Amino acid sequence: MPVARSLKPDLIESISLLDRRRKEDLSKLSRYDPGSADEIDRPKVWIEGYGCTASMADYEMITGMLKNAGFGIASKEEEGSLNLIVTCSVKDATEHRMVHRIKRFTKSHKPLVVAGCLPKADRSRVEHLNPVASLMGPQSIDMTVEIVRSALSGQRVIALEDSSFEKVNIPRVRINPAVSIVEIASGCMSKCTFCQTKLAKGWLKSYRMGDILRQIRADVAGGCKEVWLTSTDNGCYGKDIGSDLAELLETCSMLEGDFKIRVGMMNPMYLPSMVDRMIELFATSDKIFKFLHIPVQSGSDRILNKMKRGHTAKSFKDIVRAFRERIKEITIATDIIVGYPSETDDDFEETLSLLQETEPDVINSSRYSPRPGTEAARAGREDRADYPSISLVKKRSEKLHRLSRDITKSRNSFWKGWTGEIIIDEIGGTVVQGRNFAYKPVVVLNRDRLSLGSKIFVRIEDFSNYSLKGVAIS
């Protein structure tokens, strides 16, 4: 039976976990020939993924590497000989869900691999829940196959140190056949006091442009109609290799093929230096969705300074204004944190005023929760009086949600009567949804005979604060 290769002592630990069921699984693995047509003895892995787009890309690559190595991918949890969960730890509520899933998997008494941000950012929490689970960090997924093999053989593997592995041109099983998720970098350059993702993913490491282009070409040739460029922070892409996001987008836009690029989250602090080039690209390229995700987090410069965000409320407003002056239909998405330590009523009112002035199409809001290991969490332990009360934060959140619904519904109302082309990128149950050139979600009301990746013309008949509602027209 294969075992984990020799690694530095601080990268790997082994604990014997063999019981009868695991010995049976191991026996099956040793008999399985990936070239054989007989799949009865193929060991299957149940995989779950949570979190951001980059986490979903990890899920796709982990699945692809296991499938390439001869493992079966279970379609139901009970089919798996081993459970693997790709975790997220960005928010307290998200971590609670991860904890629930890890507890459930632990009760199954099957080998468990906990991957993603949570074991890297808070290893002790995971080991408290399951002291014998194998752990794999977001920058060590190149070890997926040997970790799974070792776990099935009863050996625990700890792989939390970053490798030199680049997450491009890796075998993958796509969650959505119409969507290519391309990671362009790992880590970031920011020092946000509230963010645990930086603890998990570390400093910026941009991937080579040629490798990124190679993956996009292959995915488009494979039928993908949307290419999602993702990383911890797209805004700082290339700053470690003498390039930037604008140069990458310009090069990607010149690729042949029928596809559109969705640019993922970028922090506002990096946009001013390339805003003119970015606006020109967004305005002139038919390969780029007119969609911009720039999380402002607060409208108060005092709070932004405490968060170490690196931008001001004015710089966010200037960016939004500049893009909208050139591309009036552009979809602007942003994120808001409510109840950051020391946030006053005046700070919160400044946030509401900023949103009223800029009118983002999408407003993702969340209540502040201290994440272990972050600067804000350490400061909070020293002075709990700095925290707004739970009841006050709840009232602020409710007020923000009401304003957000009004703004997003108003922005969507502008599209009523619009006629144009959309890409169908979601089909599930009774819902068929596509995206127009501004990445607006369009629910298709007459949904017969539509397939993922197909393009149709629609007329927008109605809208909500979440989506547009259209009918297919000939």
Secondary structure, 3 states (H helix, E strand, C coil): CCCCCCCCHHHCCCCCCCCHHHHHHHHHHHHCCCCCCCCCCCCEEEEEECCCHHHHHHHHHHHHHHHHCCCEECCCHHHCCEEEEEECCCCHHHHHHHHHHHHHHHHCCCCEEEEEHHHHHCHHHHHHHCCCCEEECCCCHHHHHHHHHHHHCCCCCEECCCCCCCCCCCCCCCCCCCEEEEECEECECCCCCCCCHHHHHCECEECCHHHHHHHHHHHHHCCCCEEEEECCCHHHCCCCCCCCHHHHHHHHHCCCCCCEEEECCCCHHHCHHHHHHHHHHHHHCCCECCEEECCCECCCHHHHHHHCCCCCHHHHHHHHHHHHHHCCCCEEEEEEEECCCCCCHHHHHHHHHHHHHHCCCEEEEEECCCCCCCHHHHHHHHCHHHCCCHHHHHHHHHHHHHHHHHHHHHHHHCCCCCEEEEEEEEEECCEEEEECCCCCEEEECCCCCCCCCCEEEEEEEEECCCCEEEEEEC
